[in-house]
Amino acid sequence: MSEFRKTQNYEHGEGLVPLAPLDVTSAGSLLELTEQMSRTAFGGRQLGEAVDVLHAMVADPGCFVVGTFSGAMTVAKQGLMLCEMIDRGMLNAVVSTGALMAHGLVEALGMTHFKYDGRQDDATLFEKGYDRVYDTLELEQNLDDSEKIVREALGGLDRSAPLSSAAILRQIGKFLATKYPNHRSILRSAYEKNVPVYVPAFTDSELGLDFSLMSLRDRREGRTPLRFDAFMDLEDYTAHVCEQESLGIFTIGGGVPRNWAQQVGPYLDIMEKRIGLRIGKVQRFRYGVRICPEPVHWGGLSGCTYSEGVSWGKFVPAKEGGRFAEVMCDATIGWPIVLGATLEKMKREDKHAHFAGPPPRRP
């Protein structure tokens, strides 16, 4: 080995960062474990680095954090983590699938999901009124009962103007806060913390079907039906984003919620470029954490890397201060660890000094 090679090796030239063996016996907490994991490799390093980025994101008082959620997270009993993030001011807006919010409503009303027995036949499940979501069962009766609640919650709304998904879900959250004050739930937390919840593919959900049934009933009984306008969500979300000092995004899974939230930069770009309209600062996400098992080579947006998103003008490049972490992992494994360790870190590093809470929101 040449003298040059020896020097580079011993002095860690080129900014190399040394790794360290993982010693689980010395880790006295979840945070200490993830800190050690960040100095290892593969998925463990990804998980540890995600804690650092999420903490930096929520500790930045000027950062408006958008949480995007897909997959059957509420059926999988992960909903309280979303409540926790909202209640602690870690999320300033939520973008979700409608299914996730619909099954979360089932939980909010005190109803139950069940473990699926692999010996059960799906045709028999259908006949008995059970809907299967991978390894979990939802009772069709749960959905019938929650539809009645949706109808009651929305019954008094003004029918002279169309509604956005955010307005619909805010009204349901208000109803839950009033009628079910002892049941912790996502929409109740969002209502109480003034966090808008957007469902871009609202009609692709049980909630969308419930809304449609309300309109059909109204027409049949001679009443003016409630109307829905998806573009109101886009305009409201864009207006929120334009007012912020910086942006962060926390993503579980991918799909429509992830891309809809991220497209705001290109949307503002083409708005000015194609029609000469500028409504505020063209925003790029400065922070990002994604927990999703889908690899890039499948070609779906769920597997799109943050570096690829830079080419679309969605993210601040790393060389300009962008901080991103991508965890290739089942969210029911990765999310509890990342969130639990981040909460420990917030507490350890004096949350009053380092976590000033969310930036102001528009009324």
Secondary structure, 3 states (H helix, E strand, C coil): CCHHHHHHHHHCHHHCCCCCCCCHHHCCCHHHHHHHHCCCCHHHHHHHHHHHHHHHHHHCCCEEEEEEECCCCCCCCCHHHHHHHHHCCCCCEEEECHHHHHHHHHHHCCCCCEECCCCCCHHHHHHHCEEEECCEEEEHHHHHHHHHHHHHHHCCCCCCCCECHHHHHHHHHHHHHHHCCCCCCHHHHHHHCCCCEECCCCCCCHHHHHHHHHHHHHHHCCCCCCCECHHHHHHHHHHHHHCCCEEEEEEECCHHHHHHHHCHHHHHHHHHHHHCCCCCCCCCEEEEEEECCCCHHHCCHHHCCHHHHHHCCCECCHHHCCEEEEECCCHHHHHHHHHHHHHHHHHHCCHHHHCCCCCCCCC
